[in-house]
């Protein structure tokens, strides 16, 4: 077992134990993988995918690049994947993966904050009438319900982008919330193309959304004659810092899951170089992963938990076939 010592200068967003250190690394084999043991003062952590915790300015090593390939004999049953949604929002995916014998490491990379238009939501619901209210994510549904209650729980006709979003609203069990439409495919473009016009309706659509959401929905609806009122009720932001030991454990995982471009950007910024595979909830996150330089990216054709789980399995299988 060879031991190499090198110096690493970490990025400006690192703090505490992440500051410039002298790393003592030893390479060993575990389940067909090369593992790097990194010592931070009195603490040790196993890191796969290369040394270091944060974005590196300069690293000098003469050893072979660490490999994250899963041993074919070990297979996916012994693998652990990283789940990166906001704390408390990973449960459904974790349960579904557990049912397939896949372990999870929770590393929340994003957090949601109140958007600039949230204070307008309750007043808008009280004072204006809409043919449709369109909700395009579980978080948008949660934020909408807060404003809806503040407005006195008016009757609303709602279109949701997919079943996961609809479930958040169905849990309220209130007849004043009428989830009346779900498109054939869970994307904004398909929703815009398929949203039915109501006979005698005013064509007004309320769209409470993330400030970072694209314009596909608005554009598609406007081209069909709908009048869209968009309110940026919340924003998805990267977390500011991560526990170094959790980052080290995450780098040891062959697959990470992403539900938004923000999560992808946070991974690249806060975790750094990594040779694993990305399993994304849909095409938007997958495009962000590819643009960020991740080479193995998997996603379902239509967003949703079931398809996402299958993409995780595909990603793990792809890592089983990678040769060290």
C-alpha positions in Angstrom: 0.0 0.0 0.0 1.6 3.2 -1.2 1.3 6.4 0.9 1.5 9.8 -0.8 1.6 13.2 1.0 0.5 16.3 -0.9 -0.6 19.9 -0.2 -4.0 21.2 -1.2 -5.3 24.7 -1.4 -9.0 24.9 -1.1 -11.5 27.4 -2.5 -12.8 30.5 -0.8 -16.1 29.0 0.2 -14.5 26.3 2.3 -14.1 26.9 6.0 -12.7 25.4 9.2 -11.3 22.0 8.7 -11.6 22.5 4.9 -8.9 25.2 4.9 -5.5 24.5 3.4 -4.2 21.2 4.8 -1.5 18.7 4.3 -3.2 15.5 3.2 -2.0 12.0 4.0 -3.4 9.6 1.5 -3.2 5.9 1.2 -4.6 3.9 -1.7 -6.4 0.6 -1.1 -8.9 -1.6 -2.8 -12.5 -2.0 -1.6 -15.2 -3.9 -3.7 -13.1 -3.3 -6.8 -12.8 0.4 -6.1 -9.8 2.6 -5.3 -10.4 4.4 -2.1 -8.5 7.4 -0.9 -8.2 7.9 2.9 -7.9 11.6 3.7 -6.8 12.7 7.1 -7.9 16.1 8.3 -6.0 16.7 11.5 -7.4 14.0 13.8 -10.2 13.0 11.5 -10.2 10.4 8.7 -12.7 10.1 5.9 -12.8 7.8 2.9 -13.0 9.7 -0.4 -13.6 8.2 -3.9 -13.0 10.2 -7.0 -9.9 12.0 -6.0 -8.5 13.8 -2.9 -9.9 16.9 -1.4 -13.2 18.3 -0.2 -13.8 21.6 -1.9 -12.9 23.1 -5.2 -9.1 22.8 -5.6 -6.7 25.4 -6.8 -3.7 23.0 -7.0 -3.1 19.4 -6.1 0.1 17.5 -6.7 -0.1 13.7 -6.7 1.7 11.0 -8.7 -0.8 8.2 -8.1 -3.4 6.9 -10.6 -6.7 8.7 -10.7 -9.2 7.2 -8.3 -11.9 5.1 -9.9 -15.6 4.7 -8.8 -16.4 1.6 -10.7 -18.6 -0.9 -8.9 -17.3 -4.5 -8.7 -19.5 -6.6 -10.9 -19.6 -9.2 -8.1 -20.7 -6.7 -5.6 -23.4 -5.3 -7.8 -26.0 -2.6 -7.0 -27.2 -4.3 -3.9 -24.2 -3.1 -2.0 -24.1 0.4 -3.5 -25.1 3.7 -1.9 -26.4 6.6 -3.8 -26.5 10.3 -2.8 -29.9 12.0 -2.6 -29.7 15.8 -2.8 -33.1 17.4 -2.4 -33.9 19.8 0.4 -33.8 18.3 3.9 -37.1 16.4 4.5 -38.0 16.1 0.8 -36.0 13.0 0.0 -38.2 10.4 1.8 -40.2 9.1 -1.2 -37.1 8.5 -3.3 -35.2 6.9 -0.4 -38.1 4.6 0.4 -38.4 3.6 -3.3 -34.7 2.9 -3.6 -34.7 1.0 -0.3 -37.4 -1.3 -1.7 -34.9 -2.1 -4.5 -32.1 -2.9 -2.0 -30.3 0.4 -2.7 -28.8 2.4 0.1 -28.9 6.2 0.4 -26.8 9.0 1.7 -28.8 12.2 2.3 -26.8 15.3 1.3 -29.3 18.2 0.9 -27.8 20.6 -1.6 -30.6 23.1 -2.0 -33.0 25.1 0.2 -36.1 27.0 -0.7 -36.7 30.7 0.2 -39.7 33.0 -0.1 -39.9 34.6 -3.5 -40.4 38.3 -4.2 -44.1 37.8 -5.3 -45.2 35.6 -2.4 -46.7 38.5 -0.5 -49.0 39.1 -3.5 -50.3 35.5 -3.7 -53.1 35.6 -1.0 -54.4 39.0 -2.3 -54.4 37.8 -5.9 -56.4 34.7 -5.0 -58.9 36.7 -3.0 -59.5 39.4 -5.5 -59.1 37.8 -8.9 -60.8 34.9 -10.7 -58.7 32.5 -12.8 -59.7 29.8 -15.3 -56.7 27.8 -14.1 -54.1 27.8 -11.4 -51.0 25.9 -12.7 -48.7 24.1 -10.2 -45.5 22.6 -11.6 -43.7 21.1 -8.6 -44.3 19.7 -5.1 -42.6 22.8 -3.6 -44.7 25.1 -5.7 -47.8 23.2 -4.4 -46.6 23.6 -0.7 -46.0 27.3 -1.2 -49.4 27.8 -3.0 -51.3 26.1 -0.2 -49.8 28.5 2.3 -51.1 31.5 0.2 -54.4 29.8 -0.5 -55.1 29.4 3.2 -54.1 33.0 3.9 -56.6 34.0 1.2 -59.5 32.2 3.0 -59.4 29.0 0.9 -61.2 30.1 -2.2 -62.4 27.6 -4.8 -59.7 27.0 -7.5 -59.4 24.8 -10.5 -55.8 23.4 -10.7 -53.6 21.9 -13.4 -50.6 20.0 -12.1 -47.5 19.0 -14.1 -47.4 15.4 -12.7 -48.8 13.0 -10.1 -46.2 13.9 -7.5 -47.3 17.5 -7.5 -51.0 16.4 -7.4 -50.4 14.3 -4.3 -49.4 17.3 -2.3 -52.7 19.0 -3.1 -54.8 15.9 -2.7 -53.5 15.5 0.8 -55.5 18.6 1.8 -58.7 16.8 1.1 -60.7 19.9 0.5 -63.4 20.2 -2.2 -62.4 23.8 -2.8 -59.2 22.5 -4.4 -60.1 20.9 -7.7 -57.1 19.2 -9.3 -58.7 18.9 -12.7 -55.9 18.3 -15.2 -52.6 16.5 -15.5 -50.8 16.4 -18.9 -49.9 13.1 -20.7 -46.2 13.9 -20.0 -44.9 15.7 -17.0 -43.2 18.7 -18.6 -44.1 22.3 -18.9 -44.2 22.2 -22.7 -46.7 19.4 -22.8 -48.8 21.0 -20.1 -48.9 24.2 -22.1 -49.9 22.3 -25.2 -52.6 20.2 -23.6 -54.3 22.5 -21.1 -58.0 22.5 -22.0 -59.9 25.7 -22.4 -63.0 26.0 -20.3 -66.3 26.8 -22.0 -67.2 30.3 -20.8 -63.8 30.7 -19.1 -62.0 34.0 -19.0 -58.6 32.5 -20.2 -56.9 33.9 -17.1 -54.1 31.6 -15.7 -52.3 32.0 -12.4 -48.9 30.5 -12.4 -47.2 30.6 -8.9 -43.7 29.4 -9.7 -40.0 29.3 -8.7 -38.1 32.4 -9.6 -35.7 30.2 -11.5 -38.3 28.4 -13.6 -38.0 28.8 -17.4 -40.5 30.5 -19.7 -41.7 27.4 -21.7 -45.1 27.2 -19.9 -45.9 30.9 -20.2 -44.8 31.0 -23.8 -46.8 28.0 -24.8 -50.0 29.1 -23.1 -49.7 32.7 -24.4 -49.4 31.3 -28.0 -52.7 29.5 -27.4 -54.4 32.6 -26.2 -54.3 32.2 -22.5 -53.4 35.3 -20.4 -50.8 34.2 -17.8 -50.2 35.9 -14.5 -46.9 34.6 -13.2 -45.9 35.1 -9.5 -42.4 34.1 -8.4 -43.5 32.8 -5.0 -40.3 31.0 -4.0 -36.7 30.5 -5.1 -34.4 27.4 -5.1 -30.9 28.2 -3.8 -27.8 26.3 -3.1 -26.9 25.6 0.5 -24.0 27.7 1.7 -21.9 25.0 3.2 -21.6 21.3 3.8 -20.2 19.0 6.4 -16.8 17.9 5.2 -17.3 14.3 6.4 -20.6 14.0 4.5 -18.9 15.4 1.4 -16.2 12.8 1.7 -18.8 10.1 2.0 -20.8 11.5 -1.0 -17.7 11.4 -3.1 -17.4 7.7 -2.3 -20.8 7.0 -3.9 -21.0 5.9 -7.5 -24.3 7.7 -8.2 -25.8 11.0 -7.2 -29.4 12.0 -7.8 -30.6 15.5 -8.9 -34.0 17.0 -9.0 -33.1 20.5 -10.3 -30.4 22.4 -12.1 -29.7 24.2 -8.9 -28.8 21.0 -7.2 -26.4 20.1 -10.0 -24.7 23.5 -9.8 -24.4 23.1 -6.0 -22.8 19.6 -6.4 -20.2 21.0 -8.8 -19.5 24.0 -6.6 -19.5 22.4 -3.2 -18.4 18.8 -3.9 -16.1 19.3 -6.8 -14.6 16.8 -9.3 -16.2 13.4 -9.3 -16.2 10.4 -11.6 -19.7 9.0 -10.8 -23.0 8.9 -12.7 -25.9 11.4 -12.3 -29.5 10.1 -12.1 -31.8 13.0 -12.8 -35.5 13.4 -12.2 -36.1 14.8 -15.7 -34.6 16.2 -18.8 -34.1 19.7 -17.4 -31.8 18.5 -14.7 -30.1 16.1 -17.1 -29.2 18.9 -19.5 -27.8 20.9 -16.6 -25.7 17.8 -15.5 -24.3 17.4 -19.0 -23.6 21.1 -19.3 -21.7 20.9 -16.0 -19.4 18.3 -17.5 -20.8 15.1 -15.9 -20.2 12.4 -18.5 -22.6 9.7 -17.4 -26.1 11.2 -17.0 -29.4 9.2 -16.9 -33.0 10.4 -16.7 -36.5 9.1 -17.4 -38.5 10.3 -20.4 -41.2 11.6 -18.1 -40.4 13.0 -14.6 -41.6 11.0 -11.6 -40.4 8.8 -8.7 -40.8 5.5 -10.6 -38.9 6.6 -13.6 -36.3 8.3 -11.4 -35.7 5.0 -9.6 -35.2 3.2 -12.9 -32.7 5.9 -13.9 -30.8 5.3 -10.6 -30.7 1.6 -11.5 -29.4 2.3 -15.0 -26.7 4.6 -13.5 -25.6 2.0 -11.1 -25.5 -0.6 -13.8 -23.4 1.7 -15.9 -20.9 2.0 -13.1 -20.8 -1.8 -12.7 -19.5 -1.9 -16.3 -16.8 0.8 -15.9 -13.3 -0.8 -15.8 -10.8 0.4 -13.2 
